[in-house]
Amino acid sequence: MNVAIVGASGAVGQEFLRVLEQRSFPMDNLVLFGSSRSAGREYMFRGKSYIVKELKHNDDFKGIDVAFVSAGGSTSVEFAETITKHGAVMIDNSSAFRMENDVPLVVPEVNPEDALNRPRGIIANPNCTTIQMVVALNAIEKLSHIKRVHVATYQAASGAGATAMAELIKQYEQIQKGEEPTVEKFAYQLAYNLIPHVDVFTDNGYTKEEMKMYNETRKIMHSDIEVSATCVRVPVMRAHSEATWVETERPLSIEEVRNAFAGAEGVILQDNPSKKEYPMPLFVADHDEVYVGRIRKDLTNPNGLSFWTVSDQIRKGAALNAVQIAEYLLKVGNIR
């Protein structure tokens, strides 16, 4: 088993290294790729040093079985053929291929079998907010078909990368010193603020991030589910939160919903308001699962309910989900 990581120096690339080591992913060789700026950097993995190679159009991927790619959409598009031409499975973390008909969009807890049909050798990792949401929705869908969802996301700075995290820290430091905070990564100062704007706006008034949640959810769940999202950037370092309202075809009791979450793959139920027990990003960061709490009936709709989820978007929302896809392919003997 030969593995490549493309974009090894980025926040998700570094998380790939951590996740692969923590999960003891079986491999014989590891090759790291990056831009010309990253080439030459050195990283440790399982006690051995690896040097980042510059990503080029050549035969470097000959013999590679799985390539975890997180280097941006334009790089994914440009190098997809180079990465896959010798038979490597490309698991891509960008949005470049997610809605392509011949590229499966996979969350292993929901639709793992879709990964088996990949005519272009590419499997797309969904958007982080979508992954978190569908893992939770899948538990409810098994009880009753979900007709529609309203969701508000509270997205950590790390969702915009390592430089965004550094800028948030710098802003707090500058404000404490009475200095004007640096604003480069986001449209406005994020420290002590909320920004109801993630990704660029589209003609319908929704952002691309919000439309990803609509389109990707339908593809992953093979459903006519309707999703209306509002995505908000918050001054949290790591782990996204989501407040979700769902309407199902039949009324569901809180007990059966809570039991469904408790038994769902990839979900941890943390729902005891009387003891102030509910998911929070401060405590969910660096964890693998989607945490669910604040489960209650929707007061405006007999077929509605509401709940709160938190998940580490660099792990489950990116690196971990991709590694789980590869683990599934290994399990069923479908890497090549």
DRENDO-1510 file (C-alpha; in Angstrom, 1 decimal, always signed):
<recs>
REC; n; res; u; v; w
REC; 1; MET; +0.0; +0.0; +0.0 .
REC; 2; ASN; +1.6; +3.2; -1.2 .
REC; 3; VAL; +0.1; +6.5; -0.1 .
REC; 4; ALA; +0.5; +10.1; -1.3 .
REC; 5; ILE; -0.5; +13.3; +0.4 .
REC; 6; VAL; -0.9; +16.3; -1.9 .
REC; 7; GLY; -0.8; +19.6; -0.1 .
REC; 8; ALA; +1.1; +18.1; +2.8 .
REC; 9; SER; +2.1; +21.5; +4.3 .
REC; 10; GLY; -1.4; +22.8; +4.7 .
REC; 11; ALA; -3.6; +22.5; +7.8 .
REC; 12; VAL; -5.5; +19.5; +6.3 .
REC; 13; GLY; -2.3; +17.9; +4.9 .
REC; 14; GLN; -0.8; +18.0; +8.4 .
REC; 15; GLU; -4.0; +16.5; +9.8 .
REC; 16; PHE; -3.7; +13.7; +7.3 .
REC; 17; LEU; -0.4; +12.8; +8.8 .
REC; 18; ARG; -1.8; +12.8; +12.3 .
REC; 19; VAL; -4.9; +10.8; +11.4 .
REC; 20; LEU; -3.0; +8.2; +9.4 .
REC; 21; GLU; -0.6; +7.7; +12.3 .
REC; 22; GLN; -3.3; +7.6; +15.0 .
REC; 23; ARG; -5.4; +5.1; +13.1 .
REC; 24; SER; -2.4; +2.9; +12.1 .
REC; 25; PHE; -3.4; +3.1; +8.5 .
REC; 26; PRO; -1.6; +0.2; +6.7 .
REC; 27; MET; +1.0; +1.4; +4.2 .
REC; 28; ASP; +4.4; +0.5; +2.9 .
REC; 29; ASN; +5.4; +3.9; +1.5 .
REC; 30; LEU; +4.4; +7.5; +1.9 .
REC; 31; VAL; +5.1; +10.3; -0.5 .
REC; 32; LEU; +4.4; +14.0; +0.3 .
REC; 33; PHE; +3.7; +16.6; -2.4 .
REC; 34; GLY; +3.4; +20.3; -2.3 .
REC; 35; SER; +3.9; +23.5; -4.2 .
REC; 36; SER; +7.3; +24.9; -5.2 .
REC; 37; ARG; +7.1; +27.0; -1.9 .
REC; 38; SER; +6.6; +23.9; +0.2 .
REC; 39; ALA; +9.0; +21.6; -1.7 .
REC; 40; GLY; +11.9; +20.6; +0.6 .
REC; 41; ARG; +10.1; +20.9; +3.8 .
REC; 42; GLU; +10.6; +18.0; +6.2 .
REC; 43; TYR; +8.0; +16.2; +8.3 .
REC; 44; MET; +8.1; +13.3; +10.6 .
REC; 45; PHE; +5.8; +10.3; +10.3 .
REC; 46; ARG; +6.0; +7.1; +12.4 .
REC; 47; GLY; +9.5; +8.1; +13.4 .
REC; 48; LYS; +10.8; +8.6; +9.9 .
REC; 49; SER; +11.6; +11.9; +8.1 .
REC; 50; TYR; +9.9; +12.7; +4.8 .
REC; 51; ILE; +10.8; +15.5; +2.4 .
REC; 52; VAL; +8.0; +17.3; +0.4 .
REC; 53; LYS; +8.4; +16.9; -3.3 .
REC; 54; GLU; +7.2; +19.5; -5.8 .
REC; 55; LEU; +4.0; +18.5; -7.5 .
REC; 56; LYS; +4.7; +18.2; -11.2 .
REC; 57; HIS; +3.2; +16.6; -14.3 .
REC; 58; ASN; +5.3; +13.5; -14.4 .
REC; 59; ASP; +5.2; +9.9; -13.4 .
REC; 60; ASP; +5.7; +10.4; -9.6 .
REC; 61; PHE; +2.3; +8.8; -8.9 .
REC; 62; LYS; +3.2; +5.5; -10.6 .
REC; 63; GLY; +2.8; +2.9; -8.0 .
REC; 64; ILE; +0.7; +5.1; -5.7 .
REC; 65; ASP; -2.5; +3.4; -4.5 .
REC; 66; VAL; -4.2; +6.2; -2.7 .
REC; 67; ALA; -3.6; +10.0; -3.0 .
REC; 68; PHE; -5.2; +12.2; -0.4 .
REC; 69; VAL; -5.4; +15.6; -2.1 .
REC; 70; SER; -6.0; +18.9; -0.3 .
REC; 71; ALA; -4.2; +21.6; -2.3 .
REC; 72; GLY; -7.2; +23.7; -3.6 .
REC; 73; GLY; -9.6; +23.3; -6.4 .
REC; 74; SER; -7.5; +24.6; -9.2 .
REC; 75; THR; -4.7; +22.3; -8.3 .
REC; 76; SER; -7.0; +19.3; -8.1 .
REC; 77; VAL; -8.4; +20.1; -11.6 .
REC; 78; GLU; -5.0; +20.6; -13.1 .
REC; 79; PHE; -3.4; +17.5; -11.7 .
REC; 80; ALA; -6.3; +15.0; -11.5 .
REC; 81; GLU; -5.2; +13.2; -14.6 .
REC; 82; THR; -1.5; +13.1; -13.5 .
REC; 83; ILE; -2.5; +11.7; -10.1 .
REC; 84; THR; -4.9; +9.0; -11.4 .
REC; 85; LYS; -3.4; +8.0; -14.8 .
REC; 86; HIS; -1.5; +5.0; -13.3 .
REC; 87; GLY; -4.4; +3.8; -11.2 .
REC; 88; ALA; -4.2; +5.7; -8.0 .
REC; 89; VAL; -7.5; +6.5; -6.2 .
REC; 90; MET; -7.7; +10.2; -5.7 .
REC; 91; ILE; -9.6; +11.3; -2.7 .
REC; 92; ASP; -10.1; +15.0; -3.2 .
REC; 93; ASN; -10.9; +17.5; -0.4 .
REC; 94; SER; -11.7; +20.4; -2.7 .
REC; 95; SER; -15.0; +21.4; -4.1 .
REC; 96; ALA; -13.8; +20.9; -7.7 .
REC; 97; PHE; -15.5; +17.5; -8.4 .
REC; 98; ARG; -18.2; +17.2; -5.8 .
REC; 99; MET; -21.2; +17.8; -8.1 .
REC; 100; GLU; -19.8; +15.9; -11.1 .
REC; 101; ASN; -22.0; +13.1; -12.1 .
REC; 102; ASP; -19.1; +10.7; -12.6 .
REC; 103; VAL; -17.5; +11.4; -9.2 .
REC; 104; PRO; -18.9; +9.9; -6.0 .
REC; 105; LEU; -19.4; +12.2; -3.1 .
REC; 106; VAL; -18.9; +10.1; +0.0 .
REC; 107; VAL; -19.5; +10.2; +3.8 .
REC; 108; PRO; -18.7; +6.6; +5.0 .
REC; 109; GLU; -21.4; +6.6; +7.7 .
REC; 110; VAL; -24.0; +7.5; +5.1 .
REC; 111; ASN; -23.1; +6.2; +1.6 .
REC; 112; PRO; -19.9; +4.2; +1.5 .
REC; 113; GLU; -20.9; +2.1; -1.4 .
REC; 114; ASP; -20.9; +5.1; -3.7 .
REC; 115; ALA; -17.1; +5.0; -3.5 .
REC; 116; LEU; -17.1; +1.8; -5.4 .
REC; 117; ASN; -18.3; +3.4; -8.6 .
REC; 118; ARG; -15.6; +6.0; -9.6 .
REC; 119; PRO; -15.1; +5.9; -13.4 .
REC; 120; ARG; -12.5; +8.8; -13.2 .
REC; 121; GLY; -10.6; +7.3; -10.3 .
REC; 122; ILE; -11.7; +10.3; -8.1 .
REC; 123; ILE; -13.8; +10.3; -4.9 .
REC; 124; ALA; -14.8; +13.7; -3.6 .
REC; 125; ASN; -14.8; +14.6; +0.1 .
REC; 126; PRO; -17.9; +16.8; +0.8 .
REC; 127; ASN; -17.8; +20.2; +2.4 .
REC; 128; CYS; -17.1; +20.1; +6.1 .
REC; 129; THR; -20.4; +21.6; +7.2 .
REC; 130; THR; -22.2; +19.1; +5.0 .
REC; 131; ILE; -20.4; +16.1; +6.4 .
REC; 132; GLN; -21.2; +17.1; +9.9 .
REC; 133; MET; -24.9; +17.6; +9.1 .
REC; 134; VAL; -25.5; +14.4; +7.1 .
REC; 135; VAL; -23.9; +12.2; +9.7 .
REC; 136; ALA; -26.6; +13.4; +12.1 .
REC; 137; LEU; -29.4; +13.6; +9.5 .
REC; 138; ASN; -28.8; +10.0; +8.5 .
REC; 139; ALA; -29.8; +8.7; +11.9 .
REC; 140; ILE; -33.2; +10.6; +11.6 .
REC; 141; GLU; -33.7; +9.6; +8.0 .
REC; 142; LYS; -33.7; +5.9; +9.1 .
REC; 143; LEU; -36.7; +6.7; +11.3 .
REC; 144; SER; -38.7; +8.9; +8.8 .
REC; 145; HIS; -37.9; +10.6; +5.6 .
REC; 146; ILE; -36.6; +14.2; +6.1 .
REC; 147; LYS; -38.5; +16.6; +3.9 .
REC; 148; ARG; -36.7; +19.8; +4.7 .
REC; 149; VAL; -33.9; +21.3; +6.9 .
REC; 150; HIS; -33.1; +24.7; +8.1 .
REC; 151; VAL; -29.6; +25.1; +9.5 .
REC; 152; ALA; -27.4; +27.8; +10.9 .
REC; 153; THR; -23.7; +27.1; +11.0 .
REC; 154; TYR; -21.1; +28.6; +13.4 .
REC; 155; GLN; -17.8; +28.0; +11.7 .
REC; 156; ALA; -14.4; +28.2; +13.3 .
REC; 157; ALA; -11.5; +30.2; +11.9 .
REC; 158; SER; -9.6; +27.0; +11.1 .
REC; 159; GLY; -12.2; +26.3; +8.3 .
REC; 160; ALA; -10.3; +29.0; +6.4 .
REC; 161; GLY; -6.9; +27.5; +7.0 .
REC; 162; ALA; -3.9; +27.9; +9.2 .
REC; 163; THR; -3.4; +31.5; +8.2 .
REC; 164; ALA; -6.9; +32.3; +9.4 .
REC; 165; MET; -6.2; +30.8; +12.7 .
REC; 166; ALA; -3.0; +32.8; +13.0 .
REC; 167; GLU; -4.9; +36.0; +12.1 .
REC; 168; LEU; -7.5; +35.5; +14.8 .
REC; 169; ILE; -4.8; +35.0; +17.4 .
REC; 170; LYS; -2.9; +38.1; +16.1 .
REC; 171; GLN; -6.1; +40.2; +16.2 .
REC; 172; TYR; -6.7; +39.4; +19.9 .
REC; 173; GLU; -3.1; +40.3; +20.7 .
REC; 174; GLN; -3.3; +43.5; +18.7 .
REC; 175; ILE; -6.5; +44.6; +20.3 .
REC; 176; GLN; -5.1; +43.9; +23.8 .
REC; 177; LYS; -2.2; +46.2; +23.0 .
REC; 178; GLY; -4.6; +48.9; +21.7 .
REC; 179; GLU; -3.4; +48.4; +18.1 .
REC; 180; GLU; -5.5; +48.3; +15.0 .
REC; 181; PRO; -6.2; +44.6; +14.2 .
REC; 182; THR; -4.9; +43.1; +11.0 .
REC; 183; VAL; -7.7; +42.1; +8.6 .
REC; 184; GLU; -6.6; +40.1; +5.6 .
REC; 185; LYS; -8.2; +36.7; +5.7 .
REC; 186; PHE; -11.8; +37.7; +6.3 .
REC; 187; ALA; -14.0; +40.6; +5.1 .
REC; 188; TYR; -14.0; +42.0; +8.6 .
REC; 189; GLN; -12.3; +41.6; +12.0 .
REC; 190; LEU; -13.2; +38.2; +13.4 .
REC; 191; ALA; -12.0; +38.8; +17.0 .
REC; 192; TYR; -15.0; +39.8; +19.2 .
REC; 193; ASN; -17.2; +39.5; +16.2 .
REC; 194; LEU; -19.4; +37.2; +14.0 .
REC; 195; ILE; -19.4; +37.4; +10.2 .
REC; 196; PRO; -22.5; +36.1; +8.5 .
REC; 197; HIS; -20.5; +35.4; +5.3 .
REC; 198; VAL; -18.6; +32.2; +4.4 .
REC; 199; ASP; -17.5; +31.9; +0.8 .
REC; 200; VAL; -18.7; +34.2; -2.0 .
REC; 201; PHE; -22.3; +35.3; -2.5 .
REC; 202; THR; -24.3; +33.9; -5.4 .
REC; 203; ASP; -27.1; +35.5; -7.4 .
REC; 204; ASN; -29.9; +34.1; -5.2 .
REC; 205; GLY; -28.5; +35.8; -2.1 .
REC; 206; TYR; -27.0; +32.6; -0.6 .
REC; 207; THR; -23.2; +32.0; -0.4 .
REC; 208; LYS; -21.5; +29.2; -2.2 .
REC; 209; GLU; -21.0; +27.5; +1.2 .
REC; 210; GLU; -24.7; +27.6; +1.9 .
REC; 211; MET; -25.5; +26.2; -1.6 .
REC; 212; LYS; -23.0; +23.4; -1.1 .
REC; 213; MET; -25.0; +22.3; +1.9 .
REC; 214; TYR; -28.2; +22.2; -0.3 .
REC; 215; ASN; -26.7; +20.4; -3.3 .
REC; 216; GLU; -24.2; +18.1; -1.6 .
REC; 217; THR; -26.8; +16.8; +1.0 .
REC; 218; ARG; -29.1; +15.7; -1.8 .
REC; 219; LYS; -26.4; +13.9; -3.6 .
REC; 220; ILE; -24.9; +12.1; -0.6 .
REC; 221; MET; -28.3; +11.1; +0.8 .
REC; 222; HIS; -29.8; +10.3; -2.6 .
REC; 223; SER; -32.8; +12.3; -1.5 .
REC; 224; ASP; -35.2; +15.1; -2.5 .
REC; 225; ILE; -34.4; +16.8; +0.9 .
REC; 226; GLU; -34.6; +20.6; +0.9 .
REC; 227; VAL; -31.9; +22.5; +2.8 .
REC; 228; SER; -31.8; +26.2; +3.6 .
REC; 229; ALA; -28.6; +27.3; +5.3 .
REC; 230; THR; -27.1; +30.4; +6.9 .
REC; 231; CYS; -23.3; +30.1; +7.4 .
REC; 232; VAL; -21.6; +32.3; +10.0 .
REC; 233; ARG; -17.9; +32.6; +10.8 .
REC; 234; VAL; -17.3; +32.8; +14.5 .
REC; 235; PRO; -14.2; +33.6; +16.6 .
REC; 236; VAL; -13.5; +30.0; +17.6 .
REC; 237; MET; -10.2; +28.3; +16.7 .
REC; 238; ARG; -11.4; +24.8; +15.8 .
REC; 239; ALA; -14.6; +22.8; +15.4 .
REC; 240; HIS; -17.8; +23.9; +13.7 .
REC; 241; SER; -21.2; +24.1; +15.3 .
REC; 242; GLU; -24.6; +23.8; +13.7 .
REC; 243; ALA; -28.2; +24.5; +14.9 .
REC; 244; THR; -30.5; +22.3; +12.8 .
REC; 245; TRP; -34.2; +22.2; +12.4 .
REC; 246; VAL; -35.7; +19.2; +10.4 .
REC; 247; GLU; -39.2; +18.3; +9.2 .
REC; 248; THR; -39.9; +14.6; +8.8 .
REC; 249; GLU; -42.8; +12.9; +7.1 .
REC; 250; ARG; -44.2; +11.6; +10.4 .
REC; 251; PRO; -43.9; +12.9; +13.9 .
REC; 252; LEU; -41.0; +11.6; +15.9 .
REC; 253; SER; -40.8; +11.3; +19.6 .
REC; 254; ILE; -37.7; +12.8; +21.3 .
REC; 255; GLU; -37.0; +9.4; +22.9 .
REC; 256; GLU; -36.8; +7.6; +19.5 .
REC; 257; VAL; -34.6; +10.4; +18.1 .
REC; 258; ARG; -32.3; +10.3; +21.1 .
REC; 259; ASN; -32.0; +6.5; +20.8 .
REC; 260; ALA; -31.3; +6.8; +17.1 .
REC; 261; PHE; -28.5; +9.3; +17.7 .
REC; 262; ALA; -27.1; +7.1; +20.6 .
REC; 263; GLY; -26.8; +4.1; +18.2 .
REC; 264; ALA; -25.7; +6.0; +15.1 .
REC; 265; GLU; -22.2; +5.4; +13.6 .
REC; 266; GLY; -19.9; +8.3; +14.1 .
REC; 267; VAL; -22.2; +10.1; +16.5 .
REC; 268; ILE; -21.8; +10.8; +20.2 .
REC; 269; LEU; -25.0; +11.8; +22.1 .
REC; 270; GLN; -24.3; +14.6; +24.6 .
REC; 271; ASP; -27.8; +15.8; +25.6 .
REC; 272; ASN; -28.4; +16.4; +29.3 .
REC; 273; PRO; -29.5; +20.1; +29.7 .
REC; 274; SER; -30.4; +19.7; +33.3 .
REC; 275; LYS; -26.7; +19.1; +34.0 .
REC; 276; LYS; -25.6; +21.6; +31.4 .
REC; 277; GLU; -24.2; +18.8; +29.2 .
REC; 278; TYR; -24.2; +19.7; +25.5 .
REC; 279; PRO; -21.6; +19.8; +22.7 .
REC; 280; MET; -19.2; +22.8; +22.6 .
REC; 281; PRO; -16.3; +23.4; +20.2 .
REC; 282; LEU; -13.9; +23.9; +23.0 .
REC; 283; PHE; -14.2; +20.3; +24.1 .
REC; 284; VAL; -15.0; +18.6; +20.7 .
REC; 285; ALA; -11.8; +19.9; +18.9 .
REC; 286; ASP; -9.5; +17.0; +18.0 .
REC; 287; HIS; -12.2; +14.4; +18.4 .
REC; 288; ASP; -13.4; +12.2; +15.5 .
REC; 289; GLU; -17.2; +12.1; +16.1 .
REC; 290; VAL; -20.1; +14.4; +15.5 .
REC; 291; TYR; -21.5; +15.4; +18.9 .
REC; 292; VAL; -25.3; +15.9; +19.1 .
REC; 293; GLY; -27.3; +17.6; +21.9 .
REC; 294; ARG; -30.1; +20.1; +22.6 .
REC; 295; ILE; -32.6; +17.7; +21.1 .
REC; 296; ARG; -36.2; +19.0; +21.3 .
REC; 297; LYS; -39.5; +19.2; +19.4 .
REC; 298; ASP; -40.1; +22.2; +17.1 .
REC; 299; LEU; -42.8; +24.3; +18.8 .
REC; 300; THR; -44.0; +25.5; +15.4 .
REC; 301; ASN; -44.4; +22.1; +13.6 .
REC; 302; PRO; -45.7; +18.8; +14.9 .
REC; 303; ASN; -43.4; +16.9; +12.4 .
REC; 304; GLY; -40.4; +19.1; +13.3 .
REC; 305; LEU; -37.5; +18.8; +15.7 .
REC; 306; SER; -34.4; +20.7; +16.5 .
REC; 307; PHE; -30.9; +19.8; +17.6 .
REC; 308; TRP; -27.3; +21.1; +18.0 .
REC; 309; THR; -24.2; +19.5; +16.6 .
REC; 310; VAL; -20.5; +20.1; +16.9 .
REC; 311; SER; -17.6; +18.5; +15.1 .
REC; 312; ASP; -14.0; +19.1; +14.3 .
REC; 313; GLN; -14.1; +20.2; +10.7 .
REC; 314; ILE; -10.4; +19.5; +10.1 .
REC; 315; ARG; -10.7; +16.0; +11.3 .
REC; 316; LYS; -14.2; +14.6; +10.4 .
REC; 317; GLY; -14.9; +17.5; +8.1 .
REC; 318; ALA; -11.8; +16.8; +6.0 .
REC; 319; ALA; -8.8; +14.5; +6.8 .
REC; 320; LEU; -10.6; +11.8; +8.8 .
REC; 321; ASN; -13.5; +11.5; +6.4 .
REC; 322; ALA; -11.0; +10.9; +3.5 .
REC; 323; VAL; -9.1; +8.4; +5.5 .
REC; 324; GLN; -12.3; +6.6; +6.4 .
REC; 325; ILE; -13.1; +6.3; +2.7 .
REC; 326; ALA; -9.8; +4.7; +2.0 .
REC; 327; GLU; -10.3; +2.4; +5.0 .
REC; 328; TYR; -13.6; +1.3; +3.6 .
REC; 329; LEU; -12.1; +0.6; +0.2 .
REC; 330; LEU; -9.4; -1.5; +1.8 .
REC; 331; LYS; -12.0; -3.4; +3.8 .
REC; 332; VAL; -13.9; -4.4; +0.7 .
REC; 333; GLY; -10.8; -4.9; -1.4 .
REC; 334; ASN; -11.5; -2.1; -3.8 .
REC; 335; ILE; -8.4; +0.1; -3.8 .
REC; 336; ARG; -7.4; -1.0; -7.3 .
</recs>
